[in-house]
Amino acid sequence: LKLFRKIAIVGVGLIGGSIGIAARKRRLAGEVIGICRRETSRRKALKFKACDRATLDLARGVRDADLIIIAVPVGKIVDRVLECARHMKKGAIITDVGSSKEYLVREICKRTGNRLNFIGSHPMAGSDKTGVLNADGNIFENAPLILTRTKNTKRKALRLLEGFWRILGCRTFILSPKEHDEHISLASYLPHIVSFALSYSQTNSSVKFAGGSLKDTTRVASSDAGIWRDIFLSAGPAAISSIDTFLKNIEKLKKAIAHRDSKEIELFLKKAKEVRKRIL
Amino acid sequence: LKLFRKIAIVGVGLIGGSIGIAARKRRLAGEVIGICRRETSRRKALKFKACDRATLDLARGVRDADLIIIAVPVGKIVDRVLECARHMKKGAIITDVGSSKEYLVREICKRTGNRLNFIGSHPMAGSDKTGVLNADGNIFENAPLILTRTKNTKRKALRLLEGFWRILGCRTFILSPKEHDEHISLASYLPHIVSFALSYSQTNSSVKFAGGSLKDTTRVASSDAGIWRDIFLSAGPAAISSIDTFLKNIEKLKKAIAHRDSKEIELFLKKAKEVRKRIL
């Protein structure tokens, strides 16, 4: 099933590399071309079989691609899309895999005058690891993936891109960029923020007594600081709003503990446990 | 190496059962006797090889034990210790495995007039699972374990008990009950509180988009609500103090995001990541 004649992946790291591996394994394209910034990355992309060909020349790499996937950190997506826009062929689909959408989609539409067939994608398939050496074609299996739709989105392109992600194993959802940020703020920005703050709060003594609870809750505090700085800068309003929801709730639990309100504490924990059952 | 002629374990659940399995495997005692409340638990304790004998009769079970381990939920520890105190032999060591210490040790010392050879133990080896069917003799391997020392603690008993936990694989630390609660508050109460509040904050929509970050950070929100209610009631002041530390820090990060302060956000995330490296 060849959905595309040629797929170009701009940025062959953990996510870009995993897409390449998965797409090649499923023979989804006549050719997968990786576009890298440095010669060392180019060699690694080939070594880990993330693409059929790899190049440092973005203009030539995207020229006759039918699907271009921008898999660079959030802070660099807009620039890279604009760069591709100058070289890609008319009608090609271009997407990204960034964790923020409202700001990115608005900025890209504005700066390209809506001329582009741009559709935002966000696979919930990251990890605290980075780099093509950690790439894995199976990370999309059953992962939620959000596609963004605006009034300019072409229906046919959206269906084709949705099909692509589904074949990689994703469970796809279509939302507006604003809806994306609202939901993802609770499901992803907030767990990261909480994890960073929890790790930040530890002392030299407390880390010695770390059991499973501290390890699990702070795992994502190992994530790349630059990547998450850019996500928080790009999705600030949604992040703040989810922090406020969380603060209201933790204050409620704190109050119940301070008042030694046995019933209220138990109700809170039981509700939390119920919600947790639905996080699969 | 028989450290004790007879060990009695009161409450053969996840932790009690794991201790029994580990102690039997290492032949640490002439006999391990399990003391249960219900006949079904008694049968399961034997089925999962957590003890050599199991009984519902606490008085007879603890009578000639040299080491008694109270492995019941925090809310029931004081009562069970007092019950054992009426039947155990003079000079026997009695310990618990509860997650809170200041309140428990004070209460036990007060209500037994310091007559007991009681030493608090807290192995950081739990999980969100419960029951002897999840017991595993290897969970103590490399787990931190805190022993409490007060002015009444007998040096010889403390050394013997420390040796016991070390042979099970624990890395032992000796602290005052108050110090225990302070350190554990950051390392264990706080991750649980944060995890419960994070799970509580999710919506019907957001849980559909759960990736690894939400799964990991909310795993311990699956923990038993009754057990954690009792820990928070028993260690309230220490829990509140760690919540306040955390709130101060998350407010700092929120402010940096609200002000789009790129440098401040990155510094915060980098420090969190540095701390995380020391949580092994």
Boltz contact constraints between the chains, C-beta under 6 A:
constraints:
  - contact:
      token1: [A, 124]
      token2: [B, 209]
      max_distance: 6.0
  - contact:
      token1: [A, 124]
      token2: [B, 211]
      max_distance: 6.0
  - contact:
      token1: [A, 127]
      token2: [B, 212]
      max_distance: 6.0
  - contact:
      token1: [A, 144]
      token2: [B, 209]
      max_distance: 6.0
  - contact:
      token1: [A, 183]
      token2: [B, 205]
      max_distance: 6.0
  - contact:
      token1: [A, 183]
      token2: [B, 206]
      max_distance: 6.0
  - contact:
      token1: [A, 183]
      token2: [B, 209]
      max_distance: 6.0
  - contact:
      token1: [A, 186]
      token2: [B, 202]
      max_distance: 6.0
  - contact:
      token1: [A, 186]
      token2: [B, 206]
      max_distance: 6.0
  - contact:
      token1: [A, 187]
      token2: [B, 206]
      max_distance: 6.0
  - contact:
      token1: [A, 187]
      token2: [B, 209]
      max_distance: 6.0
  - contact:
      token1: [A, 187]
      token2: [B, 210]
      max_distance: 6.0
  - contact:
      token1: [A, 187]
      token2: [B, 214]
      max_distance: 6.0
  - contact:
      token1: [A, 188]
      token2: [B, 213]
      max_distance: 6.0
  - contact:
      token1: [A, 191]
      token2: [B, 213]
      max_distance: 6.0
  - contact:
      token1: [A, 191]
      token2: [B, 214]
      max_distance: 6.0
  - contact:
      token1: [A, 191]
      token2: [B, 217]
      max_distance: 6.0
  - contact:
      token1: [A, 192]
      token2: [B, 213]
      max_distance: 6.0
  - contact:
      token1: [A, 194]
      token2: [B, 194]
      max_distance: 6.0
  - contact:
      token1: [A, 194]
      token2: [B, 198]
      max_distance: 6.0
  - contact:
      token1: [A, 195]
      token2: [B, 217]
      max_distance: 6.0
  - contact:
      token1: [A, 196]
      token2: [B, 269]
      max_distance: 6.0
  - contact:
      token1: [A, 196]
      token2: [B, 272]
      max_distance: 6.0
  - contact:
      token1: [A, 197]
      token2: [B, 249]
      max_distance: 6.0
  - contact:
      token1: [A, 197]
      token2: [B, 250]
      max_distance: 6.0
  - contact:
      token1: [A, 197]
      token2: [B, 253]
      max_distance: 6.0
  - contact:
      token1: [A, 198]
      token2: [B, 194]
      max_distance: 6.0
  - contact:
      token1: [A, 199]
      token2: [B, 272]
      max_distance: 6.0
  - contact:
      token1: [A, 199]
      token2: [B, 275]
      max_distance: 6.0
  - contact:
      token1: [A, 199]
      token2: [B, 276]
      max_distance: 6.0
  - contact:
      token1: [A, 200]
      token2: [B, 249]
      max_distance: 6.0
  - contact:
      token1: [A, 200]
      token2: [B, 271]
      max_distance: 6.0
  - contact:
      token1: [A, 200]
      token2: [B, 272]
      max_distance: 6.0
  - contact:
      token1: [A, 201]
      token2: [B, 245]
      max_distance: 6.0
  - contact:
      token1: [A, 201]
      token2: [B, 246]
      max_distance: 6.0
  - contact:
      token1: [A, 201]
      token2: [B, 249]
      max_distance: 6.0
  - contact:
      token1: [A, 202]
      token2: [B, 186]
      max_distance: 6.0
  - contact:
      token1: [A, 202]
      token2: [B, 275]
      max_distance: 6.0
  - contact:
      token1: [A, 205]
      token2: [B, 183]
      max_distance: 6.0
  - contact:
      token1: [A, 206]
      token2: [B, 183]
      max_distance: 6.0
  - contact:
      token1: [A, 206]
      token2: [B, 186]
      max_distance: 6.0
  - contact:
      token1: [A, 206]
      token2: [B, 187]
      max_distance: 6.0
  - contact:
      token1: [A, 207]
      token2: [B, 278]
      max_distance: 6.0
  - contact:
      token1: [A, 207]
      token2: [B, 279]
      max_distance: 6.0
  - contact:
      token1: [A, 209]
      token2: [B, 124]
      max_distance: 6.0
  - contact:
      token1: [A, 209]
      token2: [B, 144]
      max_distance: 6.0
  - contact:
      token1: [A, 209]
      token2: [B, 183]
      max_distance: 6.0
  - contact:
      token1: [A, 209]
      token2: [B, 187]
      max_distance: 6.0
  - contact:
      token1: [A, 210]
      token2: [B, 187]
      max_distance: 6.0
  - contact:
      token1: [A, 210]
      token2: [B, 279]
      max_distance: 6.0
  - contact:
      token1: [A, 211]
      token2: [B, 124]
      max_distance: 6.0
  - contact:
      token1: [A, 212]
      token2: [B, 127]
      max_distance: 6.0
  - contact:
      token1: [A, 213]
      token2: [B, 188]
      max_distance: 6.0
  - contact:
      token1: [A, 213]
      token2: [B, 191]
      max_distance: 6.0
  - contact:
      token1: [A, 213]
      token2: [B, 192]
      max_distance: 6.0
  - contact:
      token1: [A, 213]
      token2: [B, 220]
      max_distance: 6.0
  - contact:
      token1: [A, 214]
      token2: [B, 187]
      max_distance: 6.0
  - contact:
      token1: [A, 214]
      token2: [B, 191]
      max_distance: 6.0
  - contact:
      token1: [A, 214]
      token2: [B, 279]
      max_distance: 6.0
  - contact:
      token1: [A, 215]
      token2: [B, 279]
      max_distance: 6.0
  - contact:
      token1: [A, 216]
      token2: [B, 216]
      max_distance: 6.0
  - contact:
      token1: [A, 216]
      token2: [B, 219]
      max_distance: 6.0
  - contact:
      token1: [A, 217]
      token2: [B, 191]
      max_distance: 6.0
  - contact:
      token1: [A, 217]
      token2: [B, 195]
      max_distance: 6.0
  - contact:
      token1: [A, 217]
      token2: [B, 217]
      max_distance: 6.0
  - contact:
      token1: [A, 218]
      token2: [B, 276]
      max_distance: 6.0
  - contact:
      token1: [A, 218]
      token2: [B, 279]
      max_distance: 6.0
  - contact:
      token1: [A, 219]
      token2: [B, 216]
      max_distance: 6.0
  - contact:
      token1: [A, 220]
      token2: [B, 213]
      max_distance: 6.0
  - contact:
      token1: [A, 221]
      token2: [B, 272]
      max_distance: 6.0
  - contact:
      token1: [A, 221]
      token2: [B, 273]
      max_distance: 6.0
  - contact:
      token1: [A, 221]
      token2: [B, 276]
      max_distance: 6.0
  - contact:
      token1: [A, 222]
      token2: [B, 273]
      max_distance: 6.0
  - contact:
      token1: [A, 222]
      token2: [B, 276]
      max_distance: 6.0
  - contact:
      token1: [A, 225]
      token2: [B, 266]
      max_distance: 6.0
  - contact:
      token1: [A, 225]
      token2: [B, 269]
      max_distance: 6.0
  - contact:
      token1: [A, 225]
      token2: [B, 270]
      max_distance: 6.0
  - contact:
      token1: [A, 225]
      token2: [B, 273]
      max_distance: 6.0
  - contact:
      token1: [A, 228]
      token2: [B, 269]
      max_distance: 6.0
  - contact:
      token1: [A, 229]
      token2: [B, 265]
      max_distance: 6.0
  - contact:
      token1: [A, 229]
      token2: [B, 266]
      max_distance: 6.0
  - contact:
      token1: [A, 232]
      token2: [B, 257]
      max_distance: 6.0
  - contact:
      token1: [A, 232]
      token2: [B, 265]
      max_distance: 6.0
  - contact:
      token1: [A, 233]
      token2: [B, 260]
      max_distance: 6.0
  - contact:
      token1: [A, 236]
      token2: [B, 257]
      max_distance: 6.0
  - contact:
      token1: [A, 239]
      token2: [B, 257]
      max_distance: 6.0
  - contact:
      token1: [A, 240]
      token2: [B, 258]
      max_distance: 6.0
  - contact:
      token1: [A, 243]
      token2: [B, 254]
      max_distance: 6.0
  - contact:
      token1: [A, 245]
      token2: [B, 201]
      max_distance: 6.0
  - contact:
      token1: [A, 246]
      token2: [B, 201]
      max_distance: 6.0
  - contact:
      token1: [A, 249]
      token2: [B, 197]
      max_distance: 6.0
  - contact:
      token1: [A, 249]
      token2: [B, 200]
      max_distance: 6.0
  - contact:
      token1: [A, 249]
      token2: [B, 201]
      max_distance: 6.0
  - contact:
      token1: [A, 250]
      token2: [B, 197]
      max_distance: 6.0
  - contact:
      token1: [A, 253]
      token2: [B, 197]
      max_distance: 6.0
  - contact:
      token1: [A, 254]
      token2: [B, 243]
      max_distance: 6.0
  - contact:
      token1: [A, 257]
      token2: [B, 232]
      max_distance: 6.0
  - contact:
      token1: [A, 257]
      token2: [B, 236]
      max_distance: 6.0
  - contact:
      token1: [A, 257]
      token2: [B, 239]
      max_distance: 6.0
  - contact:
      token1: [A, 258]
      token2: [B, 240]
      max_distance: 6.0
  - contact:
      token1: [A, 260]
      token2: [B, 233]
      max_distance: 6.0
  - contact:
      token1: [A, 265]
      token2: [B, 229]
      max_distance: 6.0
  - contact:
      token1: [A, 265]
      token2: [B, 232]
      max_distance: 6.0
  - contact:
      token1: [A, 266]
      token2: [B, 225]
      max_distance: 6.0
  - contact:
      token1: [A, 266]
      token2: [B, 229]
      max_distance: 6.0
  - contact:
      token1: [A, 269]
      token2: [B, 196]
      max_distance: 6.0
  - contact:
      token1: [A, 269]
      token2: [B, 225]
      max_distance: 6.0
  - contact:
      token1: [A, 269]
      token2: [B, 228]
      max_distance: 6.0
  - contact:
      token1: [A, 270]
      token2: [B, 225]
      max_distance: 6.0
  - contact:
      token1: [A, 271]
      token2: [B, 200]
      max_distance: 6.0
  - contact:
      token1: [A, 272]
      token2: [B, 196]
      max_distance: 6.0
  - contact:
      token1: [A, 272]
      token2: [B, 199]
      max_distance: 6.0
  - contact:
      token1: [A, 272]
      token2: [B, 200]
      max_distance: 6.0
  - contact:
      token1: [A, 272]
      token2: [B, 221]
      max_distance: 6.0
  - contact:
      token1: [A, 273]
      token2: [B, 221]
      max_distance: 6.0
  - contact:
      token1: [A, 273]
      token2: [B, 222]
      max_distance: 6.0
  - contact:
      token1: [A, 273]
      token2: [B, 225]
      max_distance: 6.0
  - contact:
      token1: [A, 275]
      token2: [B, 199]
      max_distance: 6.0
  - contact:
      token1: [A, 275]
      token2: [B, 202]
      max_distance: 6.0
  - contact:
      token1: [A, 276]
      token2: [B, 199]
      max_distance: 6.0
  - contact:
      token1: [A, 276]
      token2: [B, 218]
      max_distance: 6.0
  - contact:
      token1: [A, 276]
      token2: [B, 221]
      max_distance: 6.0
  - contact:
      token1: [A, 276]
      token2: [B, 222]
      max_distance: 6.0
  - contact:
      token1: [A, 278]
      token2: [B, 207]
      max_distance: 6.0
  - contact:
      token1: [A, 279]
      token2: [B, 207]
      max_distance: 6.0
  - contact:
      token1: [A, 279]
      token2: [B, 210]
      max_distance: 6.0
  - contact:
      token1: [A, 279]
      token2: [B, 214]
      max_distance: 6.0
  - contact:
      token1: [A, 279]
      token2: [B, 215]
      max_distance: 6.0
  - contact:
      token1: [A, 279]
      token2: [B, 218]
      max_distance: 6.0
